[in-house]
Amino acid sequence: MKSAIYYLFIIGILSGCGSSGSSTPEKEIPVVPPSLIEIPVTGIPVDLGSFDPAPTVDAGGGVWMSYSQVSLDGSGLKLIETRLASSLDAGDSWTDQGLSINPAAAFTIGPDTVAWAQEVSRLVYNPFASGAGADPWIILWHRYLSILSGSETLRLFDNGWIGMKSGNSVMTLGNERKLFTGALYNAANNSTIGPPEVALDTLDPALADCVAFTEPGVLPKSSGIYISLLCATAAPPGKIILLRCDHHMNNCGYLGALIDGSEAALLDSGYDNFSASELVSVNGEDYLIVTPSEATIYRGCAIYRIRDLDQASIEREGGSAKATAVFEAHGDFNGACGYVEGLTGSGVMISEAFTTSVPVFRLFTTDYNF
């Protein structure tokens, strides 16, 4: 373990975390007002609440979701685990399945109380897997160490990676793979699982300044699995980058940057970065969903049509990123949207955090279905 001073330095570096196409003007960008309809997640104690919805639909039309559940350890350390839920009403309500895909529990290293945070997951059912002899269920998430400092929970991103599990059943996913790391990765963590499969900062020169990667979006296609990630840099803003891997999540290649964090200012002059990427396909069209931020505070969501996945190209007008829809900022902190075609009950799901009430973390409907 490194010193607490170093950890605070790392937090400062990553405080910004949390190719082009063309088009002609078509219509005014719809602005989606905030919803006051909360999405319940039953079957689990509320604790501090739920965040980061990642819905998917299986071959039989069943609707599933991985999500982050936040609780408070007796020590005061915040715990974040990845859990599984299902919905029988197209996303209007969810029932936890009693399965912690990635558990979180406090433990000690020397005098420090720590835990593995397991958050910002993306669960997908891959309908193209069988043709490649691959597992149809895949989940990616960000695993990193957190530490209790006084009454605060600090995030130690140098001790973290993008993890992955897969399986034939959503209820029986296999062992974790340490899939991706950034330039900040502490090799002492090779004692857990082993070294990373891909040090993404060395995959392409364009990724060399990415100190950490987080918030994966995952979109299966016949040609492979496309993965969006926030590339967090030492000097924000970062950028949302795109990879393509084969159906076994091997042989990954860099396709380009979908959007730069500086382009958030096109939505509002106060916005300075993008976070929480999501990839979705609706009616044969592919989309990127991101959360604009203002000094690390989430400010809603924005949707961009992808013109060409393999060129990492989104729709632009006059060279500037052109949003298809914008979800208004609301309350203290909102964004981290999730969607899958068939989520007709809730529409796009949006997360919100409350600083003065509990549960702190909640999910809301938008009724927006593209």
C-alpha positions in Angstrom: 0.0 0.0 0.0 1.2 3.5 -0.8 0.9 6.5 1.5 -2.3 8.4 2.0 -0.7 11.5 0.6 -0.1 9.6 -2.7 -3.7 8.5 -2.7 -4.9 12.0 -2.4 -2.7 13.0 -5.3 -4.2 10.3 -7.4 -7.7 11.5 -6.5 -6.7 15.0 -7.7 -5.4 13.6 -11.0 -8.6 11.7 -11.7 -11.1 14.4 -10.5 -12.2 14.7 -14.1 -13.4 11.1 -14.2 -16.5 10.2 -12.7 -12.9 11.0 -36.0 -15.7 12.8 -37.5 -18.8 12.3 -39.5 -21.2 14.7 -41.3 -24.9 15.5 -41.4 -27.3 18.1 -42.5 -29.7 19.9 -40.1 -32.9 17.8 -39.7 -34.8 19.0 -36.6 -34.5 20.7 -33.3 -32.8 18.6 -30.7 -35.4 17.3 -28.2 -34.8 18.3 -24.6 -36.2 15.6 -22.2 -37.4 17.1 -18.9 -36.6 15.4 -15.7 -39.0 12.7 -14.5 -40.3 12.5 -11.0 -41.2 8.8 -11.3 -38.8 6.7 -9.3 -38.0 3.1 -10.4 -38.2 0.7 -7.5 -35.7 -2.1 -7.0 -37.3 -4.7 -4.6 -35.9 -7.8 -3.0 -32.9 -6.1 -1.3 -32.5 -3.7 1.6 -32.4 -0.1 0.3 -29.3 0.9 2.2 -27.8 3.9 0.4 -29.5 3.0 -2.9 -29.0 2.0 -6.5 -27.1 3.6 -9.4 -25.6 2.8 -12.8 -28.4 0.8 -14.5 -27.2 -1.5 -17.3 -30.3 -3.3 -18.9 -30.2 -6.0 -21.5 -32.7 -8.4 -23.1 -32.1 -12.1 -23.6 -33.1 -14.4 -26.5 -36.5 -15.0 -25.0 -37.3 -11.4 -24.4 -36.5 -11.5 -20.7 -35.3 -8.1 -19.3 -32.3 -8.1 -17.0 -30.1 -5.5 -15.4 -26.8 -5.2 -13.6 -26.5 -2.3 -11.3 -24.5 -0.7 -8.5 -25.8 -1.1 -5.0 -24.3 1.2 -2.4 -24.2 0.5 1.4 -22.3 1.7 4.4 -20.0 -0.6 6.4 -20.0 -0.4 10.1 -16.6 1.3 9.9 -18.1 4.1 7.8 -16.6 2.9 4.5 -18.9 3.1 1.5 -19.3 -0.3 -0.2 -20.3 -0.6 -3.9 -21.2 -4.0 -5.3 -22.6 -5.2 -8.6 -25.9 -6.9 -8.4 -28.4 -8.5 -10.8 -32.1 -7.7 -11.2 -34.9 -8.5 -13.6 -38.1 -6.7 -14.8 -41.5 -8.0 -15.9 -42.9 -4.6 -16.9 -40.3 -3.4 -19.4 -38.3 -1.5 -16.9 -40.9 0.3 -14.8 -39.9 -1.8 -11.8 -37.1 -4.3 -10.9 -36.7 -7.3 -8.6 -33.2 -8.1 -7.3 -32.3 -11.7 -8.0 -30.4 -12.3 -4.8 -27.1 -12.5 -6.7 -24.2 -10.3 -6.0 -22.2 -10.6 -9.2 -19.3 -8.7 -7.7 -19.5 -8.5 -3.9 -17.9 -5.8 -1.8 -16.8 -6.2 1.8 -14.5 -4.2 4.0 -11.1 -5.6 5.1 -7.9 -4.3 6.5 -4.4 -3.8 5.1 -2.2 -2.8 7.9 -3.9 0.1 9.7 -6.2 0.9 6.8 -9.8 -0.1 6.3 -10.3 -0.8 2.6 -12.7 -2.5 0.1 -12.9 -3.4 -3.5 -15.4 -1.1 -5.2 -17.3 -2.9 -8.0 -19.2 -0.4 -10.0 -20.3 1.1 -13.3 -21.0 -2.3 -14.7 -22.4 -3.2 -18.2 -24.3 -6.5 -18.6 -25.1 -7.7 -22.1 -26.6 -10.7 -23.8 -24.7 -11.4 -27.0 -27.0 -12.9 -29.7 -24.0 -13.5 -31.9 -22.0 -15.5 -29.4 -23.1 -19.0 -30.5 -21.8 -18.6 -34.0 -18.3 -17.9 -32.5 -18.5 -20.6 -29.8 -18.4 -17.8 -27.2 -20.4 -17.3 -24.0 -23.6 -15.3 -24.6 -23.5 -13.4 -21.3 -20.9 -10.8 -20.7 -20.4 -8.2 -17.9 -17.7 -5.6 -17.7 -17.2 -3.2 -14.8 -14.6 -1.1 -13.0 -13.0 -2.7 -10.0 -10.7 -0.5 -7.8 -9.6 -0.2 -4.2 -11.3 2.3 -1.9 -9.9 3.4 1.5 -11.5 5.0 4.6 -9.8 8.3 5.4 -11.4 9.8 8.5 -15.1 9.8 7.6 -14.4 9.9 3.8 -14.2 7.0 1.3 -11.3 7.7 -1.1 -10.9 6.0 -4.5 -7.6 4.5 -5.3 -7.7 4.2 -9.1 -4.1 3.1 -9.5 -5.2 -0.1 -7.7 -7.9 -0.9 -10.3 -8.9 -2.3 -13.7 -11.8 -3.1 -16.0 -12.9 -6.6 -15.0 -14.9 -9.1 -17.0 -17.0 -12.2 -16.5 -18.9 -14.3 -19.0 -21.1 -17.4 -18.9 -23.8 -19.5 -20.6 -26.3 -18.3 -17.9 -26.7 -14.9 -16.4 -27.0 -16.6 -13.0 -23.7 -18.5 -13.3 -21.0 -16.2 -14.7 -17.5 -17.5 -14.6 -14.3 -16.3 -13.0 -13.1 -12.7 -13.3 -10.7 -11.7 -16.0 -8.5 -8.6 -15.5 -9.2 -7.2 -18.9 -7.9 -3.6 -19.2 -5.7 -1.2 -17.3 -4.4 2.3 -17.8 -1.0 4.0 -17.4 -1.6 4.5 -13.6 -2.0 0.8 -12.9 0.1 -0.4 -9.9 1.8 -3.6 -10.9 1.7 -4.7 -7.2 -1.9 -5.7 -8.0 -0.7 -8.5 -10.3 -0.9 -10.6 -7.1 -4.7 -10.4 -7.5 -5.9 -12.5 -10.5 -2.6 -11.8 -12.4 -1.4 -9.1 -14.8 -3.8 -7.4 -17.1 -4.7 -9.0 -20.4 -4.4 -5.6 -22.2 -2.5 -2.5 -20.9 -4.7 -0.2 -23.0 -2.4 2.8 -22.7 0.2 0.8 -24.7 -2.3 -0.5 -27.3 -2.2 2.6 -29.4 -0.2 5.9 -29.2 -3.5 7.8 -28.9 -4.2 6.1 -25.6 -0.8 6.8 -24.0 -2.1 9.6 -21.8 -5.0 7.5 -20.4 -4.1 7.1 -16.8 -7.2 5.0 -16.1 -10.2 3.6 -18.0 -13.7 3.4 -16.5 -17.5 3.3 -17.3 -17.6 0.7 -20.1 -20.4 0.6 -22.7 -20.7 -2.7 -24.5 -22.5 -3.4 -27.9 -22.4 -6.9 -29.5 -22.5 -7.0 -33.3 -21.9 -9.8 -35.8 -18.4 -8.5 -36.4 -17.4 -8.4 -32.8 -18.0 -6.6 -29.5 -17.7 -2.9 -29.4 -16.6 -1.3 -26.1 -16.7 2.4 -25.2 -14.7 3.7 -22.2 -13.8 6.9 -20.6 -10.1 7.6 -21.0 -9.3 9.6 -17.9 -6.2 11.8 -18.3 -3.9 13.5 -15.8 -5.1 16.9 -17.2 -8.9 16.7 -17.8 -10.9 16.6 -19.9 -10.7 13.0 -21.0 -12.3 11.4 -24.0 -14.7 8.6 -24.8 -12.8 6.0 -26.8 -14.0 2.9 -28.8 -12.6 -0.6 -29.1 -13.6 -3.7 -30.9 -12.8 -7.2 -29.6 -13.8 -10.6 -30.9 -16.7 -12.5 -29.3 -14.4 -14.1 -26.8 -13.2 -10.6 -25.7 -9.8 -11.2 -27.1 -7.9 -9.5 -29.9 -9.0 -6.0 -29.1 -8.2 -3.1 -31.3 -8.5 0.7 -30.9 -11.0 2.3 -33.3 -10.8 6.0 -32.2 -12.3 8.6 -30.0 -16.0 8.9 -30.3 -16.1 12.3 -28.5 -13.8 14.5 -26.6 -14.7 15.8 -23.1 -14.2 19.4 -24.2 -17.2 19.0 -26.5 -19.5 18.9 -23.5 -19.3 22.7 -23.6 -21.3 22.6 -26.8 -24.3 21.6 -24.6 -23.7 24.2 -21.9 -20.7 26.5 -21.4 -20.3 25.3 -17.8 -19.8 21.7 -18.8 -16.2 20.5 -19.0 -16.2 16.7 -19.6 -18.2 13.6 -20.5 -18.6 10.4 -18.3 -20.7 7.3 -18.1 -20.7 6.1 -21.7 -23.3 3.6 -23.0 -23.7 2.0 -26.4 -27.1 1.0 -27.7 -28.7 -0.1 -30.9 -32.3 0.9 -31.7 -34.2 0.1 -34.9 -30.9 -0.7 -36.7 -29.3 2.6 -35.6 -26.4 2.8 -33.2 -26.1 5.4 -30.5 -23.7 6.7 -27.8 -25.2 7.9 -24.5 -22.9 10.0 -22.3 -23.2 12.2 -19.2 -21.9 15.7 -19.4 -20.3 16.9 -16.2 -19.5 20.2 -14.5 -16.4 20.0 -12.2 -17.1 16.2 -11.7 -20.9 16.8 -11.0 -23.1 14.8 -13.4 -25.5 17.0 -15.4 -28.0 14.8 -17.2 -27.4 12.7 -20.3 -26.9 13.3 -24.0 -27.5 10.9 -27.0 -25.4 11.0 -30.2 -26.1 8.9 -33.3 -23.1 6.9 -34.4 -22.5 7.3 -38.1 -19.9 4.5 -38.4 -18.8 2.3 -35.5 -15.7 1.0 -37.2 -14.5 4.6 -37.8 -15.6 5.7 -34.2 -17.6 8.5 -35.9 -20.7 10.2 -34.4 -23.1 12.5 -36.2 -21.6 16.0 -36.5 -22.7 19.3 -38.0 -20.1 21.7 -39.2 -17.5 19.5 -37.4 -19.3 19.8 -34.0 -20.9 16.9 -32.3 -24.7 17.0 -32.8 -26.8 15.5 -30.1 -30.0 13.5 -30.9 -31.5 14.2 -27.5 -30.5 15.9 -24.3 -31.8 14.9 -20.8 -31.9 18.0 -18.6 -29.7 18.3 -15.5 -31.8 17.9 -12.3 -31.1 18.1 -8.6 -27.7 17.6 -7.1 -26.3 15.0 -9.4 -27.9 13.1 -12.2 -26.9 11.1 -15.3 -25.4 7.6 -15.8 -28.2 6.6 -18.2 -29.0 3.1 -19.3 -31.1 1.7 -22.1 -31.8 -1.3 -24.3 -34.3 -1.7 -27.1 -37.4 -3.2 -25.6 -37.3 -1.1 -22.4 -40.6 0.5 -23.3 -41.9 0.8 -19.7 -39.3 3.2 -18.3 -37.6 4.4 -21.5 -34.1 5.5 -20.9 -33.2 5.0 -17.2 -31.4 7.8 -15.4 -29.6 7.8 -12.1 -29.8 10.5 -9.5 -27.9 11.2 -6.3 -29.3 13.2 -3.4 -27.0 15.0 -0.9 -29.6 15.7 1.8 -32.0 12.7 1.7 -31.9 8.9 1.7 -31.6 6.7 -0.1 -28.9 8.8 -1.7 -28.8 6.9 -5.0 -32.0 6.3 -7.0 -33.2 5.4 -10.5 -35.8 7.2 -12.5 -37.8 6.8 -15.7 -37.6 9.2 -18.6 -40.2 7.6 -21.0 -37.8 8.4 -23.8 -37.6 5.5 -26.3 -35.7 7.1 -29.3 
